Amino acid sequence: MMSDIQNIEIERYHDKIVKDLRHLIEKYREIMAWDVPENDPVEADRLIFEAIQSGLAEIEKAEKTR
């Protein structure tokens, strides 16, 4: 069954996806630290995670309407 093959394949990529996401988060942590004079790292993380989740939801919604 194709979905079984897809599940196996995505499991192979899971660690890479997590690594890519960590890199993306770190990128925006650095940007926030440079661009916001009184940066609060905890608040910056909250905002970054919120933006990523919102972006993923937006992409997922757009993909479902294709």
C-alpha positions as CSV (number, residue, x, y, z in Angstrom):
1,M,0.0,0.0,0.0
2,M,1.4,3.4,-1.0
3,S,0.6,5.1,2.3
4,D,2.7,2.5,4.2
5,I,5.6,3.3,1.9
6,Q,5.1,7.0,2.4
7,N,5.0,6.5,6.2
8,I,8.2,4.6,6.1
9,E,9.8,7.2,3.9
10,I,8.7,10.2,6.1
11,E,10.1,8.4,9.2
12,R,13.4,8.3,7.4
13,Y,13.3,12.1,7.0
14,H,12.0,12.9,10.5
15,D,15.4,13.7,12.1
16,K,16.3,15.8,9.0
17,I,13.1,17.8,9.3
18,V,13.6,18.4,13.0
19,K,17.2,19.5,12.3
20,D,16.0,21.9,9.6
21,L,13.4,23.3,11.9
22,R,15.9,23.8,14.7
23,H,18.2,25.7,12.2
24,L,15.2,27.9,11.1
25,I,14.4,28.7,14.8
26,E,18.0,29.5,15.5
27,K,18.2,31.7,12.5
28,Y,15.3,33.8,13.7
29,R,16.6,33.8,17.3
30,E,19.7,35.5,16.0
31,I,17.8,38.0,13.9
32,M,15.6,38.9,16.9
33,A,18.6,39.3,19.1
34,W,20.3,41.6,16.6
35,D,17.2,43.6,15.6
36,V,15.5,44.0,19.0
37,P,17.6,46.1,21.4
38,E,15.9,44.7,24.6
39,N,15.2,41.2,23.3
40,D,13.5,38.9,25.7
41,P,14.7,35.4,24.6
42,V,11.6,33.6,26.1
43,E,9.2,36.0,24.4
44,A,11.2,35.8,21.1
45,D,10.9,32.0,21.2
46,R,7.2,32.2,21.8
47,L,6.8,34.6,18.9
48,I,9.0,32.6,16.6
49,F,7.1,29.3,17.4
50,E,3.8,31.1,16.9
51,A,4.9,32.4,13.5
52,I,6.2,29.0,12.4
53,Q,2.9,27.3,13.5
54,S,0.9,30.0,11.7
55,G,3.0,29.7,8.6
56,L,2.6,25.9,8.6
57,A,-1.2,26.2,9.0
58,E,-1.3,28.7,6.1
59,I,0.7,26.4,3.9
60,E,-1.3,23.3,4.9
61,K,-4.6,25.2,4.1
62,A,-3.3,26.3,0.7
63,E,-2.2,22.8,-0.1
64,K,-5.6,21.3,0.7
65,T,-7.3,23.7,-1.7
66,R,-5.0,22.7,-4.6
